[in-house]
Amino acid sequence: MTKSEELFEKAKTLMPGGVNSPVRAFQPYPFFTERAKGSRLFDVDGKEYIDYCLAYGPLILGHTYPKIIDAVAAQLENGSLFGTPTEQEVELAELICNVVPSAEMVRLVSTGGEATMSAIRAARGYTGEKKILKFEGCYHGAHDYVLVKAGSGATTFGMPTSLGIPEETARNTIVVPFNYAEKFEKAVKENKDDLAAVIVEPVIGNIGLVLPKTGFLETLRELTENYGIVLIFDEVITGFRLALGGAQEYYGVTPDLTTLGKVLGGGFPIAAFAGKEEIMKMIAPAGKVYQAGTYSGNPVSVVAALATLKFLRDSGKDFYAKMEKNCEAIITPLKKTVRDCNLKVQVNNLASMFQLFFTETPVCDYATVKTSDTNKFMKYHKKLLEKGVFIPPSQFETCFLSAAHSNDDLNTTAACVISALQK
Ligand SMILES: Cc1ncc(COP(=O)(O)O)c(C=O)c1O
């Protein structure tokens, strides 16, 4: 028995499913990590993995990036939590407002789920309406209003709509398929008098990777604007990853509110929601929408976020161009193999994200993602793991690259992916 196996057996008696977040558990047992550096994870049994999960997206500069670790170490000497405002929070808020197109004001929170929950409340407070509209397969965190037809672990474990959510709550969440402008328009027209917000992952990263069709995001913007509905882009994954200004910069569509997380903290727990001043001014204590958190804007996460964002800002567009090129080093040979061997596999990729699907149907929404053979995916995952490559253990997640992945890492990975696919 490996040490990971032993730990998993014990963990299952102490924590539900042996883990603290569902997707971390996979069969027969997950490896337990001891430490990480750059592009690598090292487990408790002495095995090493090239990491394309990157903690589900945050670590765009790789594990233990020196500038982030140094900033955090220096902050720890000065204190880890004050419960008072700090100068660094102001600097971070200003930086976010400078680089994210929709951000005129920002509130820092601790997790992406908290950010979406608060943004939805702000939209309700602002409009005085109660319904929200979300898209099938988008995941916005583990809270009641958005855990309806949700992706990520909720889909992986066959519970896209969770038990424990009151029917009267779910009734206020309208769900529409992603990428169907006409269906969206119909739902908006039917509910226009009650809709507070439309929330969307502009690029879905929680059912594998699903890209918006040309014009789809523009339609969301146009209709929400026409009907006075708050448009929320959930950029917890795409923020600072697709471009410095996220998907809204990449696609040139500006929402009213934006939620941010993951890359923002460079591996430390911090998230944010930001947007139009007239909506953000509704938030307490400036306004009457209550929102609060003991750890909000905690100084350790704030300096990690500052180190991350300053690095990304100072690196400019070259950084994102290089990340995209690095992703191509895996994707180009992979697509060639799929073509040459006539494999029933779809490959979706964008910037430094990619995922493949075991289906002959092009993947553009929840329904087409669900045509994928998840057993084959888990076999593929296992083969890669044996070869020392770690991808997220679910068809309904996305692979991420970091700046720490070397050319050697990328070439090794391409060869492993091709060999795993052929097997
Ligand atoms: C798009 C999106 N929104 C919100 C969340 C929730 O973030 P957190 O897990 O930090 O609560 C996630 C998490 O994966 C996400 O991918």
PDBQT file of the ligand as one rigid body, heavy atoms in Angstrom, charges set to zero:
ROOT
HETATM    1  C1  LIG A 501     -16.025  30.471 -12.800  1.00  0.00    +0.000 C 
HETATM    2  C2  LIG A 501     -15.985  30.199 -11.331  1.00  0.00    +0.000 A 
HETATM    3  N1  LIG A 501     -16.687  30.982 -10.505  1.00  0.00    +0.000 NA
HETATM    4  C3  LIG A 501     -16.677  30.795  -9.165  1.00  0.00    +0.000 A 
HETATM    5  C4  LIG A 501     -15.951  29.765  -8.606  1.00  0.00    +0.000 A 
HETATM    6  C5  LIG A 501     -15.939  29.575  -7.120  1.00  0.00    +0.000 C 
HETATM    7  O1  LIG A 501     -14.701  29.939  -6.617  1.00  0.00    +0.000 OA
HETATM    8  P1  LIG A 501     -14.201  29.383  -5.196  1.00  0.00    +0.000 P 
HETATM    9  O2  LIG A 501     -13.954  27.916  -5.384  1.00  0.00    +0.000 OA
HETATM   10  O3  LIG A 501     -12.966  30.184  -4.918  1.00  0.00    +0.000 OA
HETATM   11  O4  LIG A 501     -15.303  29.662  -4.230  1.00  0.00    +0.000 OA
HETATM   12  C6  LIG A 501     -15.201  28.929  -9.433  1.00  0.00    +0.000 A 
HETATM   13  C7  LIG A 501     -14.417  27.815  -8.864  1.00  0.00    +0.000 C 
HETATM   14  O5  LIG A 501     -13.936  26.947  -9.519  1.00  0.00    +0.000 OA
HETATM   15  C8  LIG A 501     -15.217  29.140 -10.827  1.00  0.00    +0.000 A 
HETATM   16  O6  LIG A 501     -14.535  28.355 -11.662  1.00  0.00    +0.000 OA
ENDROOT
TORSDOF 0
